């Protein structure tokens, strides 16, 4: 079974053309994503056929769980299917209006568990060097996230904002988290101190598995630097701390804008690099950033060892 490994601001994934392949993907993800005994990645992404979009993406976390959607994974997916010739757009090319570079922009629609997402792959020669993904509209209703009230949680709505703030006590640490869905659940906490000082490896797992999140959650800590720039770290559900997270960056930007911390376009500075988020405050959230292939190879035994 052939595979490619791609990374988007340090968020790395193994991509497999699974249109004609059947496997125990959850078990295989655990094997292939292992940093020491496998290829090593933040997730295993499958390319499959779709009846409602150009192609379908499925993503499995290193613990074997399947995620609804992944922003950086979508960007890697778009680059992969275009460059490998899996998807060949016919009538979706245009000249980029966002750059002086006359590179082509190819459009791809991708089915995910949380709906169809639209991607724009920016070409330089025959390579995709940047991808923008429409991540859909953020959701704020508790049942859409999903989130439930527990006895140790105090909830309040921010003034004139749909985002809900929850007061959590985690391992004697007092947190205010803003919860929303970007197709998957997120809890965002804004800090006043440098994010490097926050014990994310200790607090992250506790927030991820807090009883108020029936499907667990992604957890982001962020510090506003300017109205157009934020520094952040992410604890991803089923993964752990990652160098970047596309949907997490979107969640940070949405919460920050609703709290009047940010403009509608913002750069999220993550350990793996910068992601640019645009949201008009009403519609879909746009995620943009660089993406590259790291290497490709072939597994020697798809039933276990890779």
N, C-alpha and C positions, 0 to 999 in steps of 0.2 A: 504494500500500500504506500503510494507516494504521498508526501506531505511537504508543506512549506511553512517556515516560521517567519512571521512578520511582527513588527513592533510599531506602535504609535505612541510617541512621547514616553517610551519605556514600558508601556502596557503591551506585553508580548503574548502572542497566540500561535497555536499550531492549526493550520488550515488543511482540510482534507476534502477532496472531491468525492462526496459520498452518494452521488446520484445513482450509482450502480453497485454500492457496497453495503453489506449488512454486518453490523457488529454490535456487541454490548458496549455502546458508546460511553455509558457512565463509568463502567469498569476501565475501559481503555483510557478515558480522560485521566483517571487517577494514576495510571501507569505512565502515560506519555508526558503528563504535566509535571511529574516529580522532578525537582531540581537536581537531584543527585543520581537517581537510578533511571531516569527517563530523559526526554529531550529538554524538558523544563519550559514551563509557560504559565501564564495566568489563566489560560483556558484553552479548550479544544473547540474549534469552530468547524461545522460541517456545511458544505455546499450541497444543497438538494434542489430538486425540481419543485416548482410552485404552480398552482392553478390560478393564483390571484396576483402574482407579481412576476418579475423577470426571473427571480430565483428565490430560494428559501434559505435562511440562515438559522441553524441551531447552535447553541453554545453551552458547553458543559464546563463547570468549574473544576478545579483540581480535587475537590472532595467528592466529585461524581454527581453533584446536584446540577440541575439544568436551570439556567437563568432565562428570564423573559426576553431581555434585550441587553445590548452592550454597545455604547456609543463608539468607543475606540475599536471594538470588534467589528462593527459595521464598516468603519473606515478601512480596516485591514481587508475585510471581505470584498469591498468594492475594488480596491487595488488588485487583489488576487484574481478575481474573476475576469477583470478587463485584461490584465497583462498575460494571463495564462490562456486567453482565448476562450474561456468557458462561456463568457457572455460577450457578444459582439453587437453593440448598438448600431442600428441602421439609420434611424431618423432622430437621434437624440444628441447630435453634436452641435456645438455653437462656439463662437469665439468668446473668451473670457472678458467680461466687462469690469472685473474687479482688479485687473492688473494690466500693466503696459505690455507684459509678456503675451504674445499672440498665441498662447497655448490653447488647445482644444479642451472643451468641457464635455464629458460624457456622462449621461444620466442613467442611473440604474435604480430600479425599484426592488426592494428586498422584503420578503415576508419574514416576520418574527412572531414569537408567541404573544407579543403585545400589539400586533398589528403590522401594517405595511409601512416601511420607512423608505424615504427617497434620498439617494446619494448623488453627489456631483463629484466626479473624478477629474481633477485638473491634470492634463497631460503636458509633459515636456518631452518632445520627441516621441518615443514609443513607451515611455515610462510615466506612471502616475506618481507625482511627488506630493500631492496634497488632496485631501478629500473633505468635502463638507456634507454633513448628514442632517436631514430634517428629523429631529427627535420627537416630533409631535407636541401636543399641548400638555403642560403639566396638570396634574390632578391633585386636588386638595381634600376631597371628602374622605373621612376616615375609612370607609369601606372600600374606597378605590385604592388606598395606599398599599395594603390595609394596615390599620392600627386600631387597637382596642384600649379602653381605659383600664387601668389597674389601680389598686388601692394606694400605691406609693407614687402616683403620677398626678400632677396638677396641670390642667390644660387651660389655655387662654388664647383667644384670637387677637392678633395684632390689630391695631386701629385701622379701619378702612382697608383691610387686607384679608384675603382668603387663607393665608398661611396660618397654621396653628402652632403655637409655642407650647412645649411640654417641659416641665421641670422634673428632672430625673436625679436621683441619688444613686450613683454607681460606685461601689467600692469606696464609700465615703467621699466621693468626688461629686460636687454639685454642678449639674449641667442644665443649660437651656437648649433644647433642640427644636428645630423647625422641621416639620415632617411634610413630605409631599411625594408624589410618584412621578417618575419620568419613564413610565412603562415598567419600572421596578421601584421598590421602596427605598426612600432615603431619609436620613435624619442628619440635619446640618446644624453645627454648633459654631457660632462666631466667637472668637477669642480676642482679648485685648493684648495678650502677651505673645511673643514669637511662637509659632507653631512647633518649632523644633524642640521646645521645652515640654510639650504635652506628652504624657505617657500613653501613646496610642496603642502600643502592643499590649498594654494591660487593660485599658478601658474599652478598646475597640471590640474585643470578643464579648464583653459584658453587654454593650449596647446592641450589638448584632443579635444576640439571643435573648434580649430583654422580653419578658412575657407580654409586653404591649404590642410586640410585632409578631403576629401569628405565622408569618412566612419569613421571619428574620428581616434584617435590614442592612443596607449599606450605611456607613457612618462617615461623615466628613467634618473635619475641623478646618476653620478658615479665619484669616485675619485680613481685614480691609487695609490696603496700603494707600490707594487713591480711589476715586470714583470709577476708575477704569482699570484697576488692577487689584488682584487678591492673591495672597499666597495660601496654599491649601495642602492638606494631606488626607488620604482616603484609606479607610478600612473597608475592604470589599467583602460582601457576604459570600461565604464559601471559598474565599481565597486568602484573606489576610490583608496586610498593608501592601499596596501596589504603588508603582512609580507614577501612575496616572489612572484616571477613570473618567471616561467621557460623560456618562450619564450623571456621575457625581459632580463634575464640573458644571453641568447644566443645572443641577439641583441647587448648587451654591449660588450661581448667577441669578436664578429665579428668586430664591429666598432673599438674597441681598437687594435685588431691585425692589421687591415688594416692601421691604423694610426701609426703603429710601437710602440705602447705603451706596448704590451703584447707578451708573448710566445703563442704557439698554444694550451697549456693547462693552464687553469686558474681557480682559485677558486673565485667565486663571493660571497662576504659576505653580506647577506641581514639581515634585522631585525629578520627574523624567522630562520636564520641558513645559512649554506654554501651550494652552488651548484657548481658542477664541470663541466666545459665546455671544450670540445676538438674540435678543428677545424683545419684541415690541410691547410686551406687557399684556398681550391678549391672545395671540395665536401660537404658532409652533415655535419651538426653540431650535436654533441653528447652531451646530457644533462644527468647528473647523480646526484643522491642524495637520502637521506633517505625518507621513507614514512611509515605511520602507520595509523591504524584504531583508531578512537577516541571512537565511540560508534555506536550502531545500534538500530533501533526502528521501530515503525509502526505509520503512520499517522492515526488520528481518523476521518478526513474528508478531502478527496483529492480535494474537490470542492472549498475549501476556507481555513478555519482554519486548522492548522496542530498541 
